């Protein structure tokens, strides 16, 4: 068993005849092979860096803390630093697994011994449709109710002028040209409202980026 019963290593050695060796008074030779198999997915997958090549697909620095109790933190990257922890950061998870390597500076703290050379896995959310603009707006309004007095104004503008036009569009696929065309049409009706819609959309997309929407 390896790494806390998370893998198995098998070694096989055998003596085989050697035709060339017979000419050198060595009629046989020792051949050996070692194979390692590791368990993947024995705990819930809570975070995965999907890029198969880029370094630091999961990166912690400046005393950052990542807590994933009862979970696996996984990197598909084959880079030597597919997972990186630095600056006294803390990575707490049941399992840390990287298809490449894990680089942890001296001050960093990993709660479990990281596994390397793990098999790459498929995107577990690939079967889901990308988040829509309507879904993003709904989430933004829900979050705004507790922190913005003007949330009702935001909601009214978005429902009236934005959602009918691009509510079904994937949020990450909206282009600047689409937004510009939307604002031009609103401006034809009411220039002041167009400015408000622009400011509102800017707030929505800035919030979405900060929340990790793509």
N, C-alpha and C positions, 0 to 999 in steps of 0.2 A: 504494500500500500504506500501511496505517496501523499504528501501535503494534507494530513489529517483525513485520510481515507477518501480523498477526492480523486484519486487516480491509481492506476496499476502499471507497474513496469515489469515487463517480461524479458528475460535474457536467455538466449539459447546458444550453446556452444557445441560444436561437433568436430570430430577429427575426420578428415576426408583424404582420400588418396591424392597424390600429386605426381603426375607424369613427369613434369619438369624437375620436380624435387628429387625424383629417383636418380637423376643424373648427378645430383649434388649430395647424394647420400642422405636425403631427407624425403623418404617415400610418402610421407603424409604431412598435412598441415592443419592447424587449428583455425576453424572459421567460427565467428561469433556475430550475433545480431541482437540488438536491443530495441524493443518497441514500448512506447508509452501511450497509454490511453487515459484521458481525463474525463471526468463527469462535467457536463455543461447543463445548466438549467435546472439544478436541483432545488433552487430557491427562486422566488419571484424576481423577475427582471424589472428593476426600477429605473435604471438609466443605461442607455447604450449610445456610444459614439459610432455612427454608422460608416463614416468615411473609411475606406479600406487602406488608404495610403498616407493621409496627412498626419503629421505629428500632433501630439497634445489634443486629440479629439475629446478627451476629458482632462481639464486642467484646473488646478486649484493653486491660488497664490494669495499673498497678502493676508495670511491668517484665516483664509476661508475655511468653512466647515461644511462638509457634505455628509449628511446622516441618512443612511438607508438601512434601517434596522429590518432584519428579516428579508433582506433583498440582495440581489447581485448587481454590481456596477460593472459594465462590460464595454470594452472597446474593440471594434473590428479592425482597427488600424494595425498594419504590419510594421509600423515604425517602431524604432527602439524606445521611443517615449510616447507611445500611443496613449498612455495614461501618465500624467505628471503631477506631482505634488511638491510644492515649494513654500518657502516663507512661513514656516511653522503652521501650515495648513493641516487640517484633520479630515481624513476620509474614513468614515465608519460604516462598514457594511459586512454582511455575513460572508460575502465572497467578492473579491476583486479579480477580474479576469481580463486579460488583454491578448489579442491575437498576435501582437508583437511583443513589446516590452513595457515595463513600468519603471519610471524614473522618479525616485523620491529623494529630495535633498535631506541632509542630515537632520534638520529641524522639523521635517514633516513627520506626521504620524499616521500610519495605516493600521487600522484595528485588526486586520487579518492579513496573513501572508499572501501577497498577490500571486496569481497564477499567470504564467506566460505561455505563448504558443497555443492559445485556445483557438478552437475552430471558429471561423467567421460565421455569423448568423444572419438570417434574413431580417429585414425590417418588420418588427412585430405589428406595426400599424399600417403596413402597405395596403391592406384590404379596405382601409377606411377612406372615405372621400376627404379631400383637403378641407380645412375650415373655410366657411363662406364669409362674405362680408356681413351678411345678416347675423351669423353666429358671433362674429367679432363684435358687432355693434351691440347685440344683446348682452354680451358679457361685459362690455365697457360700461353700458348704462347701469347694469346691476352693481358693478363695483363703484360707480360714481355716486350712487344714492347716499352712501355713508360719508362721502368726503367732499362733494361739490354741491353747493346750493343751487347751481344752475343746471343740474342734471336733467330737469324736465325740458328746459330749452334745448339742450343737446338732443334729447330723445325726439322732440317734435321736429327739429330740423332734419335729423337723419331719416326719420320715418317718412317725411313728406318729400324730401328732395334727393335722397341718396338711395335708399333701399329699393324703390320702384325701378331704378335704373341699373343698379349693380348688386343688389342684395344676394343674388344667386351666384355671383362670381367668386371663385376661390380668392381668399383674401391675399394670398401671396402672389397672385398672378395679375393683380390690378396694376396697370401701367400709368405713368404720369399723363400720357395723352388722354386716357379715359377720364381721369379726374379733371383735366383741363377742359375737355368737351362738356362734361357735366356742369362745371362752373360757368362756362360760357352760356349755356342754355338757361341757367338760373339767373345770370346777369341780365339777359334779355328781358326777363320779367321784373327783376328787382335787384339792382346792383348791390344795394346794402345787404340784402339777404345772401347774395353770392359770397360776400366777404365773410359773413358769419358761418356759412357752410364750409368755406375753405379753412377757417380757424378750427372749426369743430372736427373736420376730417384730419387736420394736422394733429389735433389732440388724440384722436382715436388711434391713428397709425403709430404715433410716438408711444402711446401706451402699449399697443400690441407688440411693438419691437421690444420694449422693456420686459414684456411678459413671455417672450420667446416665440411669438407667432411668426409663421413664415409662409 
